[in-house]
Amino acid sequence: MRALVVGLLALLIWPAAAAERVVTLAPSLTEIMLELEAGDLLVGLLDAGERPVAVEHLPSVGNFGQLELESLLSLQPDLVLLWPDSISSAQRQQLQRLGIPIMLVEPRKLADLAVQFAEIGSRIGRAEQGKRLRQQFNKGLQRLSQRYQREQPLQVFYQVWDVPLYTLGGQQIISDALRVCGAENIFAELTLPAPQVSVEAVLARNPEVILTSTQGQLDAWRIWPGVAAVEREQLWLVPDDGLERPSFQMLGALEKLCDQLAEAD
């Protein structure tokens, strides 16, 4: 049922014919197009970090959070792949008013992501590639889940930023990734994608592992020796930043995460 709902939500506006001129508004969506062997259909993208070599030559339609509408219109796309947070709600509404075909892609679970490989593939005339990616991704998830499950889930604090302190909510896809690895986000009950929390709240939940993206953020927790993660020396850097880009490559990043968490006491 959830997969069906995800598929229906993805159908925002599009014509019957397969898209031939695609603009992507998030790095993960650019990666999905390349994974679907559809780089030839890309005519532009929103910049947000380093580009894959295969799309270095493509025109930019702005930067993350700020779309340059005139640049996008000049490319005459017949499909825009959109991660909702990549542009403002006002700009998204403007695209809709202009009648530009849009497909929202916002997987909250890894199974949703697998469905969307097939949805996007169908929309751009790469249906077989999309089905193949979906099947391969689901098989990989099943393998990892069977290999890494624990009788008692490992309690993990995933830090996004330090000042102020931000983490991930339970509806964020990385929370689902932790579950595949036999772990649980200690703030899984929070519904915001990136809620702000207090140090006191983290201490009260006593995580067994703390994951962050920088060594400085990890070292800051060492002043709290009573926390299980500090006591057990389980303060770790996120092993692969691909976890934060939901595309097929996330499967490899997920396996690295599971390998790391498997070392926890």
VEXBA-610063 format. One record per residue (C-alpha): residue in one letter; chain; residue number from 1; x negated, z, y. Coordinates in nm, 2 decimals. Each point is the difference from the previous one (the first is absolute). Layout:
+------+-------+------+--------+--------+--------+
| resn | chain | resi |   east |     up |  north |
+------+-------+------+--------+--------+--------+
|    A |     A |  NUM |      X |      Z |      Y |
...
+------+-------+------+--------+--------+--------+
This chain:
+------+-------+------+--------+--------+--------+
| resn | chain | resi |   east |     up |  north |
+------+-------+------+--------+--------+--------+
|    M |     A |    1 |   0.00 |   0.00 |   0.00 |
|    R |     A |    2 |  -0.28 |   0.09 |   0.25 |
|    A |     A |    3 |  -0.17 |  -0.33 |  -0.07 |
|    L |     A |    4 |   0.32 |  -0.18 |   0.08 |
|    V |     A |    5 |   0.05 |   0.19 |   0.33 |
|    V |     A |    6 |  -0.36 |  -0.08 |   0.10 |
|    G |     A |    7 |   0.06 |  -0.37 |  -0.07 |
|    L |     A |    8 |   0.31 |   0.00 |   0.21 |
|    L |     A |    9 |  -0.16 |   0.18 |   0.29 |
|    A |     A |   10 |  -0.28 |  -0.26 |   0.00 |
|    L |     A |   11 |   0.25 |  -0.28 |   0.06 |
|    L |     A |   12 |   0.04 |   0.02 |   0.38 |
|    I |     A |   13 |   0.01 |  -0.36 |   0.13 |
|    W |     A |   14 |  -0.12 |  -0.31 |  -0.17 |
|    P |     A |   15 |   0.09 |  -0.36 |  -0.06 |
|    A |     A |   16 |   0.06 |  -0.14 |  -0.35 |
|    A |     A |   17 |  -0.32 |  -0.21 |  -0.02 |
|    A |     A |   18 |  -0.33 |   0.16 |  -0.09 |
|    A |     A |   19 |  -0.20 |   0.10 |   0.30 |
|    E |     A |   20 |  -0.29 |  -0.23 |   0.10 |
|    R |     A |   21 |  -0.13 |   0.17 |   0.31 |
|    V |     A |   22 |  -0.05 |   0.38 |  -0.04 |
|    V |     A |   23 |  -0.12 |   0.26 |   0.25 |
|    T |     A |   24 |  -0.10 |   0.35 |  -0.14 |
|    L |     A |   25 |   0.03 |   0.31 |   0.22 |
|    A |     A |   26 |  -0.21 |   0.24 |  -0.21 |
|    P |     A |   27 |  -0.33 |  -0.02 |  -0.20 |
|    S |     A |   28 |   0.17 |   0.08 |  -0.32 |
|    L |     A |   29 |   0.24 |  -0.29 |   0.04 |
|    T |     A |   30 |  -0.29 |  -0.24 |   0.07 |
|    E |     A |   31 |  -0.15 |   0.13 |  -0.33 |
|    I |     A |   32 |   0.32 |  -0.06 |  -0.19 |
|    M |     A |   33 |   0.01 |  -0.36 |   0.12 |
|    L |     A |   34 |  -0.35 |  -0.05 |  -0.12 |
|    E |     A |   35 |   0.07 |   0.17 |  -0.33 |
|    L |     A |   36 |   0.30 |  -0.24 |  -0.04 |
|    E |     A |   37 |  -0.24 |  -0.29 |   0.04 |
|    A |     A |   38 |   0.18 |  -0.09 |   0.32 |
|    G |     A |   39 |  -0.27 |   0.02 |   0.27 |
|    D |     A |   40 |   0.07 |  -0.37 |   0.08 |
|    L |     A |   41 |   0.34 |   0.11 |   0.13 |
|    L |     A |   42 |  -0.14 |   0.25 |   0.25 |
|    V |     A |   43 |   0.00 |  -0.12 |   0.36 |
|    G |     A |   44 |  -0.07 |   0.33 |   0.18 |
|    L |     A |   45 |  -0.03 |   0.37 |  -0.03 |
|    L |     A |   46 |   0.01 |   0.33 |   0.19 |
|    D |     A |   47 |  -0.35 |   0.15 |   0.03 |
|    A |     A |   48 |  -0.06 |   0.35 |  -0.13 |
|    G |     A |   49 |  -0.35 |   0.05 |  -0.12 |
|    E |     A |   50 |  -0.24 |  -0.23 |  -0.18 |
|    R |     A |   51 |   0.14 |  -0.33 |  -0.13 |
|    P |     A |   52 |  -0.05 |  -0.14 |  -0.34 |
|    V |     A |   53 |  -0.24 |  -0.30 |   0.01 |
|    A |     A |   54 |   0.27 |  -0.23 |  -0.11 |
|    V |     A |   55 |   0.20 |   0.05 |   0.32 |
|    E |     A |   56 |  -0.28 |   0.04 |   0.25 |
|    H |     A |   57 |   0.10 |  -0.33 |   0.16 |
|    L |     A |   58 |   0.37 |   0.07 |   0.06 |
|    P |     A |   59 |   0.15 |   0.06 |   0.34 |
|    S |     A |   60 |   0.08 |   0.35 |   0.11 |
|    V |     A |   61 |   0.35 |   0.11 |   0.11 |
|    G |     A |   62 |  -0.11 |   0.33 |   0.14 |
|    N |     A |   63 |  -0.13 |   0.33 |  -0.11 |
|    F |     A |   64 |   0.16 |   0.28 |  -0.21 |
|    G |     A |   65 |   0.28 |   0.15 |   0.21 |
|    Q |     A |   66 |   0.01 |  -0.28 |   0.25 |
|    L |     A |   67 |   0.13 |  -0.35 |  -0.09 |
|    E |     A |   68 |  -0.08 |  -0.29 |   0.23 |
|    L |     A |   69 |   0.34 |  -0.17 |  -0.03 |
|    E |     A |   70 |  -0.11 |  -0.33 |   0.17 |
|    S |     A |   71 |  -0.29 |  -0.04 |  -0.24 |
|    L |     A |   72 |   0.23 |   0.05 |  -0.29 |
|    L |     A |   73 |   0.26 |  -0.24 |   0.13 |
|    S |     A |   74 |  -0.26 |  -0.27 |   0.06 |
|    L |     A |   75 |  -0.08 |   0.00 |  -0.38 |
|    Q |     A |   76 |   0.36 |  -0.09 |  -0.08 |
|    P |     A |   77 |   0.02 |   0.23 |  -0.31 |
|    D |     A |   78 |   0.29 |  -0.05 |  -0.25 |
|    L |     A |   79 |  -0.07 |   0.35 |  -0.13 |
|    V |     A |   80 |  -0.14 |   0.32 |   0.14 |
|    L |     A |   81 |  -0.11 |   0.27 |  -0.25 |
|    L |     A |   82 |   0.05 |   0.33 |   0.18 |
|    W |     A |   83 |  -0.12 |   0.36 |  -0.07 |
|    P |     A |   84 |   0.25 |   0.19 |   0.22 |
|    D |     A |   85 |  -0.26 |   0.23 |   0.16 |
|    S |     A |   86 |  -0.23 |  -0.28 |   0.09 |
|    I |     A |   87 |   0.19 |  -0.09 |   0.32 |
|    S |     A |   88 |   0.25 |   0.19 |   0.22 |
|    S |     A |   89 |   0.37 |   0.01 |  -0.09 |
|    A |     A |   90 |   0.07 |  -0.18 |   0.33 |
|    Q |     A |   91 |  -0.23 |  -0.29 |  -0.10 |
|    R |     A |   92 |   0.16 |  -0.02 |  -0.34 |
|    Q |     A |   93 |   0.34 |  -0.02 |   0.16 |
|    Q |     A |   94 |  -0.13 |  -0.28 |   0.23 |
|    L |     A |   95 |  -0.11 |  -0.20 |  -0.30 |
|    Q |     A |   96 |   0.34 |   0.04 |  -0.16 |
|    R |     A |   97 |   0.18 |  -0.11 |   0.31 |
|    L |     A |   98 |  -0.22 |  -0.31 |   0.01 |
|    G |     A |   99 |   0.11 |  -0.09 |  -0.35 |
|    I |     A |  100 |  -0.35 |   0.01 |  -0.15 |
|    P |     A |  101 |   0.03 |   0.04 |  -0.38 |
|    I |     A |  102 |  -0.13 |   0.35 |  -0.08 |
|    M |     A |  103 |  -0.07 |   0.18 |  -0.33 |
|    L |     A |  104 |  -0.04 |   0.37 |   0.02 |
|    V |     A |  105 |  -0.26 |   0.14 |  -0.25 |
|    E |     A |  106 |  -0.01 |   0.38 |  -0.02 |
|    P |     A |  107 |  -0.06 |   0.12 |  -0.36 |
|    R |     A |  108 |   0.03 |   0.38 |  -0.03 |
|    K |     A |  109 |  -0.08 |   0.00 |  -0.37 |
|    L |     A |  110 |  -0.25 |  -0.20 |  -0.20 |
|    A |     A |  111 |   0.29 |  -0.14 |  -0.21 |
|    D |     A |  112 |   0.15 |  -0.13 |   0.33 |
|    L |     A |  113 |  -0.33 |  -0.18 |   0.08 |
|    A |     A |  114 |   0.01 |  -0.17 |  -0.33 |
|    V |     A |  115 |   0.35 |  -0.13 |   0.07 |
|    Q |     A |  116 |  -0.10 |  -0.13 |   0.34 |
|    F |     A |  117 |  -0.28 |  -0.21 |  -0.15 |
|    A |     A |  118 |   0.27 |  -0.19 |  -0.18 |
|    E |     A |  119 |   0.23 |   0.00 |   0.31 |
|    I |     A |  120 |  -0.27 |  -0.14 |   0.23 |
|    G |     A |  121 |  -0.11 |  -0.25 |  -0.26 |
|    S |     A |  122 |   0.35 |  -0.14 |  -0.04 |
|    R |     A |  123 |   0.04 |  -0.03 |   0.38 |
|    I |     A |  124 |  -0.32 |  -0.20 |   0.05 |
|    G |     A |  125 |   0.03 |  -0.23 |  -0.31 |
|    R |     A |  126 |  -0.25 |   0.20 |  -0.21 |
|    A |     A |  127 |   0.26 |   0.15 |  -0.24 |
|    E |     A |  128 |  -0.21 |  -0.02 |  -0.31 |
|    Q |     A |  129 |  -0.30 |   0.17 |   0.17 |
|    G |     A |  130 |   0.23 |   0.27 |   0.13 |
|    K |     A |  131 |   0.14 |   0.07 |  -0.34 |
|    R |     A |  132 |  -0.34 |   0.01 |  -0.15 |
|    L |     A |  133 |  -0.13 |   0.25 |   0.26 |
|    R |     A |  134 |   0.31 |   0.22 |  -0.06 |
|    Q |     A |  135 |  -0.06 |   0.01 |  -0.37 |
|    Q |     A |  136 |  -0.37 |   0.06 |   0.03 |
|    F |     A |  137 |   0.05 |   0.27 |   0.25 |
|    N |     A |  138 |   0.27 |   0.18 |  -0.20 |
|    K |     A |  139 |  -0.22 |  -0.01 |  -0.31 |
|    G |     A |  140 |  -0.29 |   0.15 |   0.19 |
|    L |     A |  141 |   0.22 |   0.28 |   0.14 |
|    Q |     A |  142 |   0.13 |   0.08 |  -0.35 |
|    R |     A |  143 |  -0.36 |   0.01 |  -0.14 |
|    L |     A |  144 |  -0.12 |   0.23 |   0.28 |
|    S |     A |  145 |   0.30 |   0.23 |  -0.02 |
|    Q |     A |  146 |  -0.04 |   0.04 |  -0.38 |
|    R |     A |  147 |  -0.37 |   0.07 |   0.03 |
|    Y |     A |  148 |   0.00 |   0.25 |   0.29 |
|    Q |     A |  149 |   0.31 |   0.21 |  -0.03 |
|    R |     A |  150 |  -0.04 |   0.38 |   0.00 |
|    E |     A |  151 |   0.22 |   0.27 |  -0.14 |
|    Q |     A |  152 |  -0.02 |   0.17 |   0.34 |
|    P |     A |  153 |  -0.03 |  -0.24 |   0.29 |
|    L |     A |  154 |  -0.31 |   0.05 |   0.21 |
|    Q |     A |  155 |   0.08 |   0.13 |   0.35 |
|    V |     A |  156 |  -0.15 |  -0.23 |   0.26 |
|    F |     A |  157 |  -0.02 |   0.00 |   0.38 |
|    Y |     A |  158 |  -0.05 |  -0.35 |   0.14 |
|    Q |     A |  159 |  -0.13 |   0.02 |   0.36 |
|    V |     A |  160 |   0.06 |  -0.29 |   0.23 |
|    W |     A |  161 |  -0.14 |   0.15 |   0.33 |
|    D |     A |  162 |  -0.15 |   0.32 |   0.12 |
|    V |     A |  163 |   0.10 |   0.07 |   0.36 |
|    P |     A |  164 |   0.29 |   0.03 |  -0.02 |
|    L |     A |  165 |   0.02 |   0.04 |  -0.37 |
|    Y |     A |  166 |   0.20 |  -0.27 |  -0.17 |
|    T |     A |  167 |   0.08 |  -0.06 |  -0.37 |
|    L |     A |  168 |   0.23 |  -0.24 |  -0.20 |
|    G |     A |  169 |   0.36 |   0.06 |  -0.08 |
|    G |     A |  170 |   0.15 |  -0.03 |  -0.34 |
|    Q |     A |  171 |   0.16 |  -0.34 |   0.06 |
|    Q |     A |  172 |  -0.33 |  -0.16 |   0.08 |
|    I |     A |  173 |  -0.14 |  -0.22 |  -0.27 |
|    I |     A |  174 |  -0.32 |   0.20 |  -0.03 |
|    S |     A |  175 |   0.20 |   0.30 |  -0.11 |
|    D |     A |  176 |   0.13 |  -0.21 |  -0.29 |
|    A |     A |  177 |  -0.36 |  -0.11 |  -0.07 |
|    L |     A |  178 |  -0.09 |   0.37 |  -0.04 |
|    R |     A |  179 |   0.28 |   0.05 |  -0.26 |
|    V |     A |  180 |  -0.14 |  -0.29 |  -0.21 |
|    C |     A |  181 |  -0.33 |   0.19 |   0.00 |
|    G |     A |  182 |   0.17 |   0.32 |  -0.12 |
|    A |     A |  183 |  -0.01 |   0.16 |   0.34 |
|    E |     A |  184 |   0.25 |   0.11 |   0.26 |
|    N |     A |  185 |   0.00 |  -0.02 |   0.38 |
|    I |     A |  186 |   0.04 |   0.36 |   0.12 |
|    F |     A |  187 |   0.22 |  -0.12 |   0.28 |
|    A |     A |  188 |   0.21 |  -0.24 |  -0.21 |
|    E |     A |  189 |   0.33 |   0.15 |   0.13 |
|    L |     A |  190 |  -0.07 |  -0.13 |   0.35 |
|    T |     A |  191 |   0.17 |  -0.33 |   0.08 |
|    L |     A |  192 |  -0.20 |  -0.12 |   0.29 |
|    P |     A |  193 |  -0.27 |  -0.26 |  -0.09 |
|    A |     A |  194 |  -0.27 |   0.20 |   0.17 |
|    P |     A |  195 |   0.12 |   0.35 |   0.09 |
|    Q |     A |  196 |  -0.21 |   0.24 |   0.21 |
|    V |     A |  197 |  -0.07 |   0.33 |  -0.17 |
|    S |     A |  198 |  -0.18 |   0.32 |   0.08 |
|    V |     A |  199 |  -0.32 |   0.14 |  -0.16 |
|    E |     A |  200 |   0.20 |   0.31 |  -0.09 |
|    A |     A |  201 |   0.25 |  -0.22 |  -0.20 |
|    V |     A |  202 |  -0.28 |  -0.16 |  -0.19 |
|    L |     A |  203 |  -0.16 |   0.34 |  -0.08 |
|    A |     A |  204 |   0.34 |   0.14 |  -0.12 |
|    R |     A |  205 |   0.03 |  -0.28 |  -0.25 |
|    N |     A |  206 |  -0.35 |   0.05 |  -0.13 |
|    P |     A |  207 |  -0.09 |  -0.36 |  -0.11 |
|    E |     A |  208 |  -0.23 |  -0.05 |  -0.29 |
|    V |     A |  209 |  -0.14 |  -0.32 |   0.15 |
|    I |     A |  210 |  -0.04 |  -0.11 |   0.36 |
|    L |     A |  211 |  -0.04 |  -0.37 |   0.07 |
|    T |     A |  212 |  -0.10 |  -0.14 |   0.34 |
|    S |     A |  213 |  -0.17 |  -0.32 |   0.13 |
|    T |     A |  214 |  -0.30 |   0.16 |   0.18 |
|    Q |     A |  215 |  -0.26 |   0.26 |  -0.10 |
|    G |     A |  216 |   0.05 |   0.19 |   0.32 |
|    Q |     A |  217 |   0.36 |   0.06 |  -0.08 |
|    L |     A |  218 |  -0.09 |   0.13 |  -0.35 |
|    D |     A |  219 |  -0.27 |   0.23 |   0.14 |
|    A |     A |  220 |   0.25 |   0.16 |   0.24 |
|    W |     A |  221 |   0.18 |   0.15 |  -0.30 |
|    R |     A |  222 |  -0.30 |   0.20 |  -0.12 |
|    I |     A |  223 |   0.08 |   0.28 |   0.24 |
|    W |     A |  224 |   0.29 |   0.09 |  -0.23 |
|    P |     A |  225 |  -0.17 |   0.10 |  -0.33 |
|    G |     A |  226 |   0.32 |   0.15 |  -0.14 |
|    V |     A |  227 |   0.16 |  -0.35 |  -0.04 |
|    A |     A |  228 |  -0.02 |  -0.12 |  -0.35 |
|    A |     A |  229 |  -0.14 |  -0.34 |   0.10 |
|    V |     A |  230 |  -0.29 |   0.17 |   0.19 |
|    E |     A |  231 |  -0.07 |   0.25 |  -0.27 |
|    R |     A |  232 |  -0.02 |  -0.27 |  -0.27 |
|    E |     A |  233 |  -0.20 |  -0.24 |   0.22 |
|    Q |     A |  234 |   0.28 |  -0.26 |  -0.02 |
|    L |     A |  235 |  -0.02 |  -0.13 |   0.35 |
|    W |     A |  236 |  -0.02 |  -0.38 |  -0.04 |
|    L |     A |  237 |   0.00 |  -0.31 |   0.20 |
|    V |     A |  238 |   0.27 |  -0.25 |  -0.08 |
|    P |     A |  239 |  -0.18 |  -0.23 |  -0.25 |
|    D |     A |  240 |   0.14 |  -0.33 |   0.13 |
|    D |     A |  241 |   0.17 |  -0.08 |   0.33 |
|    G |     A |  242 |   0.20 |  -0.26 |  -0.19 |
|    L |     A |  243 |   0.25 |   0.28 |  -0.08 |
|    E |     A |  244 |   0.12 |  -0.05 |   0.36 |
|    R |     A |  245 |   0.07 |  -0.37 |  -0.04 |
|    P |     A |  246 |   0.29 |  -0.06 |  -0.24 |
|    S |     A |  247 |  -0.09 |  -0.32 |  -0.18 |
|    F |     A |  248 |  -0.11 |  -0.09 |  -0.35 |
|    Q |     A |  249 |  -0.35 |   0.13 |   0.08 |
|    M |     A |  250 |   0.15 |   0.34 |   0.02 |
|    L |     A |  251 |   0.00 |   0.02 |  -0.38 |
|    G |     A |  252 |  -0.38 |   0.01 |   0.00 |
|    A |     A |  253 |  -0.01 |   0.25 |   0.28 |
|    L |     A |  254 |   0.25 |   0.21 |  -0.19 |
|    E |     A |  255 |  -0.21 |   0.00 |  -0.32 |
|    K |     A |  256 |  -0.30 |   0.14 |   0.21 |
|    L |     A |  257 |   0.22 |   0.27 |   0.13 |
|    C |     A |  258 |   0.12 |   0.09 |  -0.35 |
|    D |     A |  259 |  -0.36 |   0.01 |  -0.12 |
|    Q |     A |  260 |  -0.09 |   0.24 |   0.28 |
|    L |     A |  261 |   0.29 |   0.23 |  -0.05 |
|    A |     A |  262 |  -0.06 |   0.01 |  -0.37 |
|    E |     A |  263 |  -0.32 |   0.20 |   0.08 |
|    A |     A |  264 |   0.20 |   0.28 |   0.16 |
|    D |     A |  265 |   0.02 |   0.34 |  -0.17 |
+------+-------+------+--------+--------+--------+
